[in-house]
């Protein structure tokens, strides 16, 4: 390595570099889906290219060809590219990224069903990106899409992941934005190494005595499916997963992660979002070749070892199992599920959330992280019926606009008392089996107010999915219920970011479709067009 290369690697990636690359990923999706061709081109370096692994004819190089990118022309505003997780590595001047993505499509408001829309997963895959910093901005030098189930994807099985763990350097007394990013990338690494049969890489996500506890069976049957401790047992678990027969076709992702902790240890609550593809489409009229397979909840204890965040304990429950259902109506406190060997493992007092009261020009790294945590906390408090936790996500006069007034779950809910009533009705309806997540977050603002637009995905879990023989299976079944968009105005109150106004609109409705052809980014003001 040259002296310059050594210096670059020593400097490494900052929390702002990671955030700007995630913002680039989100911006690409928004611009493609809504036909902002100037915005698409602006995501790439001047000689940047886009490739599809299975289709060389889809390669686009340079501004003129990138303007021929498909998206709005094909989907007419009904298609969505949604990034579920990303791993990023680089030296601060160049970077590599690996992102899990699903493509969905909505079918608009069905006749006779008012404003309810339905969406489906069309396909899933990976973006592999080479990035370069040009005049202080991260841009794609090369973006490549590989579809799940393709020959090119299957060739990746068994290959070690070449993206390094995030180096958080020295530890401080509180959890930094870089710590949060390292933990999110650990969640993504767990899924990638498991799905791609990187057995050593999977075991290396845990401490030397780390453990994994998983339950997937229905009530009345043996509850613990897996109890693995230590890297050799964890490695054997990863091998056993590959022997099930879904090799290269199942993707495990963790989304809507709420993270609390200090500079050495932390707790995480996240949603499991598991998809499965069925290989190439067998007939031209086949709508899709992928679907949501399973949803659930991860509860994790993580610790920092030599600058790397690792799992000390990971627990998982599918959404319909009793352990997950017992969370409904309880305050969100990130405790682990019961450990099968040792009983409850997490009796320590809750962490104190660290906040900064410093007002800065523009959004700081801490601001971006606090806003991401607010979005995740909104999802989990709403889905699990934490009435007070949900209301506390909003300013005192904050409002949630969930659509045209038709029943207790739609219309404008203003003030914390109305918001409490809203979450109570929503919990009664969903019975703790609906999961709402915000992804592809685009955020801008200053140190006191901010705006955001993001994609929403909503899933619903059901018991006893029927197998090919018409018999109930032991695997919880989940479906993608709908997709949509959040439009948010946020305000910082006493050092905490809160929703001042949150608007949700399902995809396929006029207020979303009217965004077609509009620029996603206001180049005059540098802001997101909400």
Rosetta blueprint (number, residue, H / E / L):
1 X L
2 X L
3 X H
4 X H
5 X H
6 X H
7 X H
8 X H
9 X H
10 X H
11 X H
12 X L
13 X L
14 X L
15 X H
16 X H
17 X H
18 X H
19 X H
20 X H
21 X H
22 X H
23 X H
24 X H
25 X H
26 X H
27 X H
28 X H
29 X H
30 X H
31 X H
32 X H
33 X H
34 X L
35 X L
36 X L
37 X H
38 X H
39 X H
40 X H
41 X H
42 X H
43 X L
44 X E
45 X E
46 X E
47 X E
48 X E
49 X E
50 X E
51 X E
52 X E
53 X L
54 X L
55 X L
56 X H
57 X H
58 X H
59 X L
60 X E
61 X E
62 X H
63 X H
64 X H
65 X H
66 X H
67 X L
68 X L
69 X L
70 X L
71 X L
72 X H
73 X H
74 X H
75 X H
76 X L
77 X L
78 X L
79 X E
80 X E
81 X E
82 X E
83 X E
84 X E
85 X E
86 X E
87 X E
88 X E
89 X E
90 X E
91 X L
92 X L
93 X L
94 X E
95 X E
96 X E
97 X E
98 X E
99 X E
100 X E
101 X E
102 X E
103 X E
104 X E
105 X E
106 X E
107 X E
108 X E
109 X E
110 X L
111 X L
112 X L
113 X L
114 X L
115 X L
116 X L
117 X E
118 X E
119 X E
120 X E
121 X E
122 X E
123 X E
124 X E
125 X E
126 X E
127 X E
128 X E
129 X E
130 X E
131 X E
132 X E
133 X E
134 X E
135 X L
136 X L
137 X E
138 X E
139 X E
140 X E
141 X E
142 X E
143 X E
144 X E
145 X E
146 X E
147 X E
148 X L
149 X L
150 X L
151 X H
152 X H
153 X H
154 X H
155 X L
156 X L
157 X L
158 X L
159 X L
160 X L
161 X L
162 X L
163 X L
164 X L
165 X L
166 X L
167 X L
168 X L
169 X L
170 X L
171 X L
172 X L
173 X L
174 X E
175 X L
176 X L
177 X H
178 X H
179 X H
180 X H
181 X H
182 X H
183 X H
184 X H
185 X H
186 X H
187 X H
188 X H
189 X H
190 X H
191 X H
192 X H
193 X H
194 X H
195 X H
196 X L
197 X L
198 X L
199 X H
200 X H
201 X H
202 X H
203 X H
204 X L
205 X L
206 X E
207 X E
208 X E
209 X E
210 X E
211 X E
212 X E
213 X E
214 X E
215 X E
216 X L
217 X L
218 X L
219 X L
220 X L
221 X L
222 X L
223 X L
224 X L
225 X L
226 X E
227 X E
228 X E
229 X E
230 X L
231 X H
232 X H
233 X H
234 X H
235 X H
236 X H
237 X H
238 X H
239 X H
240 X H
241 X H
242 X H
243 X L
244 X L
245 X L
246 X L
247 X L
248 X L
249 X L
250 X E
251 X E
252 X E
253 X E
254 X E
255 X E
256 X E
257 X E
258 X E
259 X E
260 X E
261 X E
262 X E
263 X L
264 X L
265 X E
266 X E
267 X E
268 X E
269 X E
270 X E
271 X E
272 X E
273 X E
274 X E
275 X E
276 X E
277 X E
278 X L
279 X L
280 X L
281 X L
282 X L
283 X L
284 X L
285 X L
286 X L
287 X L
288 X L
289 X L
290 X E
291 X E
292 X E
293 X E
294 X E
295 X E
296 X E
297 X E
298 X E
299 X E
300 X E
301 X E
302 X E
303 X E
304 X E
305 X E
306 X L
307 X L
308 X E
309 X E
310 X E
311 X E
312 X E
313 X E
314 X E
315 X E
316 X E
317 X E
318 X E
319 X L
320 X L
321 X L
322 X H
323 X H
324 X H
325 X H
326 X L
327 X L
328 X L
329 X L
330 X L
331 X L
332 X L
333 X L
334 X L
335 X L
336 X L
337 X L
338 X L
339 X E
340 X L
341 X L
342 X L
343 X E
344 X L
345 X L
346 X L
347 X L
348 X L
349 X L
350 X L
351 X L
352 X L
353 X L
354 X L
355 X L
356 X L
357 X L
358 X L
359 X L
360 X L
361 X L
362 X L
363 X L
364 X L
365 X H
366 X H
367 X H
368 X H
369 X H
370 X H
371 X H
372 X H
373 X H
374 X H
375 X H
376 X H
377 X H
378 X H
379 X H
380 X H
381 X H
382 X H
383 X H
384 X L
385 X L
386 X L
387 X H
388 X H
389 X H
390 X H
391 X H
392 X L
393 X L
394 X E
395 X E
396 X E
397 X E
398 X E
399 X E
400 X E
401 X E
402 X L
403 X L
404 X L
405 X L
406 X L
407 X L
408 X L
409 X L
410 X L
411 X L
412 X E
413 X E
414 X E
415 X H
416 X H
417 X H
418 X H
419 X H
420 X H
421 X H
422 X H
423 X H
424 X H
425 X H
426 X H
427 X H
428 X H
429 X H
430 X H
431 X L
432 X L
433 X L
434 X E
435 X E
436 X E
437 X E
438 X E
439 X E
440 X E
441 X E
442 X E
443 X E
444 X E
445 X E
446 X L
447 X L
448 X L
449 X E
450 X E
451 X E
452 X E
453 X E
454 X E
455 X E
456 X E
457 X E
458 X E
459 X E
460 X E
461 X E
462 X E
463 X L
464 X L
465 X L
466 X E
467 X L
468 X L
469 X L
470 X L
471 X L
472 X E
473 X L
474 X L
475 X L
476 X L
477 X E
478 X E
479 X E
480 X E
481 X E
482 X E
483 X E
484 X E
485 X E
486 X E
487 X E
488 X E
489 X E
490 X E
491 X E
492 X E
493 X E
494 X L
495 X L
496 X E
497 X E
498 X E
499 X E
500 X E
501 X E
502 X E
503 X E
504 X E
505 X E
506 X E
507 X L
508 X L
509 X L
510 X H
511 X H
512 X H
513 X H
514 X L
515 X L
516 X L
517 X L
518 X L
519 X L
520 X L
521 X E
522 X E
523 X L
524 X L
525 X L
526 X L
527 X E
528 X E
529 X L
530 X L
